[in-house]
């Protein structure tokens, strides 16, 4: 087998592997109706109270977030358009101008997201554990 003839095949294969491997670094990014959106998951190691749920620092970019059953008992995930994030891409964070409003579920004593400053953003809450 001639190595000179095999080199282009290996180069293409390595290029494809690199392309696939680096595409995974855009975790949390998804196109919906042609718009780039980002999925943020609430850091469940934080308390489920209004103050912590409203703190944008407690929301992590994560396209592979767990299931949210959309029960208004505990914060789960939010999907926001690219216009609401700083550092678009794999290190995206919520803009300081973006706000999260939380409410307390009196039956479970846990906070859930009740509204977002951008009406086009989506809220996905879950049942309290």
C-alpha positions in Angstrom: 0.0 0.0 0.0 1.4 3.4 -1.0 1.4 5.8 1.9 1.5 8.9 -0.5 -1.9 7.8 -1.9 -3.3 7.1 1.6 -2.3 10.5 3.1 -5.2 12.5 1.6 -7.7 9.9 2.9 -6.2 10.2 6.4 -6.2 14.0 6.2 -9.9 14.0 5.3 -10.8 11.5 8.0 -8.9 13.5 10.7 -10.7 16.7 9.5 -14.1 15.1 9.8 -13.3 13.8 13.3 -12.1 17.3 14.4 -15.2 18.9 12.9 -17.6 16.5 14.8 -15.6 16.8 18.0 -15.5 20.6 18.1 -19.2 20.9 17.2 -20.0 19.5 20.7 -18.6 22.6 22.3 -21.7 24.6 21.5 -23.6 22.9 24.3 -26.9 24.7 24.9 -27.1 26.2 21.4 -30.1 25.3 19.1 -31.7 26.9 16.1 -35.5 27.4 16.4 -37.3 28.9 13.4 -33.9 30.1 12.1 -33.0 31.9 15.3 -30.1 30.8 17.5 -31.3 30.0 21.0 -29.5 28.9 24.2 -30.8 26.5 26.9 -29.9 27.4 30.5 -30.4 25.0 33.4 -30.9 26.0 37.0 -28.1 24.8 39.2 -30.0 22.4 41.4 -27.3 22.5 44.0 -28.6 26.0 44.9 -31.6 26.5 47.1 -35.0 26.7 45.3 -35.9 30.1 46.7 -36.9 33.3 44.9 -33.5 35.0 45.4 -31.5 32.2 44.1 -33.8 31.4 41.1 -33.7 35.0 40.0 -29.9 35.1 40.2 -28.6 34.7 36.6 -25.3 33.3 38.0 -27.2 30.2 39.0 -28.2 29.3 35.4 -25.7 27.2 33.4 -25.7 26.7 29.6 -26.7 23.1 29.0 -28.4 21.7 25.9 -28.5 18.3 27.5 -30.4 19.5 30.5 -32.7 17.0 32.3 -36.4 16.7 31.6 -38.8 19.4 32.9 -42.4 18.3 33.3 -43.6 21.9 33.1 -45.2 21.8 36.6 -44.8 25.2 38.3 -43.1 23.9 41.4 -39.4 24.3 40.8 -37.1 26.1 38.4 -35.7 23.8 35.7 -34.6 25.4 32.3 -35.1 28.5 30.2 -34.5 28.8 26.5 -33.5 32.3 25.4 -32.6 33.9 22.0 -29.0 34.9 21.2 -29.9 38.6 21.7 -30.2 37.8 25.5 -26.7 36.3 25.9 -23.2 37.6 26.3 -20.3 35.7 24.7 -22.4 33.7 22.2 -21.1 30.2 21.8 -19.9 27.7 24.3 -19.3 30.2 27.1 -22.6 32.1 26.7 -24.0 33.8 29.8 -27.2 35.6 30.4 -26.9 39.4 29.8 -27.1 41.7 32.8 -30.2 43.4 31.2 -32.0 40.0 31.0 -34.2 39.4 34.1 -35.8 36.3 35.6 -38.9 36.7 37.8 -39.6 33.8 40.3 -42.6 33.0 42.3 -43.0 30.7 45.3 -45.2 27.6 45.2 -46.8 27.6 48.6 -47.6 23.8 48.5 -43.9 22.8 48.0 -42.1 25.9 49.4 -40.0 26.0 46.2 -39.5 28.7 43.7 -40.2 28.5 40.0 -39.7 30.9 37.0 -42.9 32.9 36.5 -41.7 35.2 33.8 -38.7 36.4 31.8 -37.9 39.9 30.5 -37.9 38.7 26.9 -41.4 37.5 25.9 -39.9 35.3 23.2 -37.9 33.3 25.7 -39.3 30.0 27.0 -39.8 28.8 30.6 -39.7 25.1 31.5 -40.4 24.4 35.2 -40.6 21.0 36.9 -42.1 19.2 39.9 -40.3 19.7 43.2 -38.3 16.6 44.3 
